[in-house]
Amino acid sequence: MGFGFLGFFGVAVSVNFSFTGANASIFVALLATFIFAVLDIVNKKLLTQKESFISTMFMPTMWSCIWLLPLVILNWKTPSLSEFFMLFILGIGSNIMFFCLLKALDSYEMSALQPFKYSETIFSCIASFLCFNQLPSINVLFGLGFIIPATLYLTFHESRAIKKS
């Protein structure tokens, strides 16, 4: 459990989070990380109750839309055709990713899958460099210094626990 928090701390370091003068966008991103972790727990619970994949995929989307509707109405900007196309592709990709996540949650214990969540930062850095030629900042590299050891430890620990049982 402590190494999971170490990985989360690494994410906070990566985005240069501080409580004094914190950027609201960074706080929202960290809050979203926590909410996604709670969503993983809820999804695992639904899957153990043999809820269908379609309803398990639909419910979080529906509740997200309901909760975010006031913000959308207040800040609405009609997307251009190219932005609409990119949003469409993003929607397809995110639903495929969510389906894969649900299949993984259905097949494995959540604690065995959590280390892979922290590795998203590593893959984001690689994709950022390949797509935008942007190198990670010192904060990101320092944060990865927490994320990578925590991920490796959790992966090793969970694989040993699975072999024992």
N, C-alpha and C positions, 0 to 999 in steps of 0.2 A: 504494500500500500504506500509506503514512504517513497519508493522509487517512482511511483505514478505521480506523486506530488512534485518530485524532483524534475520529472519531465515537464509538468505543467509550469513549474518555476522557470525552466529553460525557455518555454514559449513566452512567458512574461518578460524575461530578459531580452529575448529576440526582438520584441516589439518596443523595447525601451519604456516599459510601463512603470509609472510611479504614481503614488497617490497624491503627491503634491504637484499641481500643475499638469495632471494627466490629460492627455488628449482624449476627448469623449469618444472618438472613433475607435481608439485602441481599447477603451473600457468596454464598448459595445462588442468588439470582436472577442475579447476575453469572456464576456458574459455569454456570448453565443457559443463559445467552446464549452462552457459549463452546461448550457441548455442542451447542446448536442449530446453530451455525456448522459444527461438525464433521459433524453430521448432514446439513447441506446438501451438504457435499463428498461424503459417502458416497452420498447420493441421486443426485447428479449422476453419480458413477461408475457406479452401478447403471443409470441411464438411458442412459448411453453404451454399456453392454453389452446394451442392449435388453431389460432385465428388465421384466416386466409391471408395470403401474401397481398392480395389486392386491397383488402381493407387495412392491412398494416401499412401499406404504402400510402393509401388515400387519407387516412385520419390525420397524420402529422401535417400533411399539406393543407387539408381543410382548416385545421386549427391555426396554422401559421397565417393563412389568408384572413381568417376572422380577426386574429389579434393584430395583424399589421394593416388591416383595411383603413383605420383612421389615419395612420401615417401616410399611406398611399394617397388617400384623398387630399390630405393637406399639401403634399409635395409632388403631385402628379405632373409629369411631363410626357407628352405623347412621343413615343419612340419613332425615329425615322425608320424607313424600310430596312436599311442595313442593320440598325440597332435591333429591330424586331427579329430579323433573321438570326442575329447573334444570340438573342434571348431564347429563341426557339431551339437553337443548337445546344445552348446551355441547359435548357429544360430537359431535352432528351438525354444529354450526358449525365445530368444529376439524377434523373430517374433510373438510368442504367446503373450508376454507382450505388444508389440507394437499394436497388434490387440485389446487387452483389453483396452489399453489407448485410441485408436481411438473410440472404442465403448463408453467409458466413456465421451470423449470429445463430442461425438455426442448426448449424453443424458443429460449432465449437463453443466453449465457454467464453464469456465476454472478457474475462481477465486474460485469456490467451490472445485475444485480438487487440486489446488496448495498446500494446506497444506499436502496432502498425499505425495507429492514429497519430502518434508522435512523430513518426517518420514522414508524415505529410510535409513538414517543414523542410526536410532534406530534399524531397522531390520538388517542392516549390522552388527552392534555391536553384536546383539543376535546370528546371524548366524556365525559370526567370533568366538564367544565363543563356540558354540555348535559343529562347524565343526573342528576348529583348536585349541581349548582350549586357545584362545588369549583374554586377557582382554583389554578393551579400555584404552587408555592412558589418562592422566590428561587433555590434550588438548581436546580430544574427549568428555570427560565428561563435561568440561567447555563449549564447543560448544553446547552440548545438552542442557545446561542450557539456551541457547538462542533459540534453535530450538523448544524445547518442548512447552514453553509458547507461542511462536509465532504461532505454529501450532494449539494449543488449542484455542487461541484467534481467529485466522482466521476461524477455523472450526465453532466456536460458532457464530461469526459474520455472516458468509455466511449462516448458517442454519437459523438464525433469518431473514435474508434478503429474503431467499427463502420462508419462512412461511408467510412473509408480502405480497409477490406478488402472 
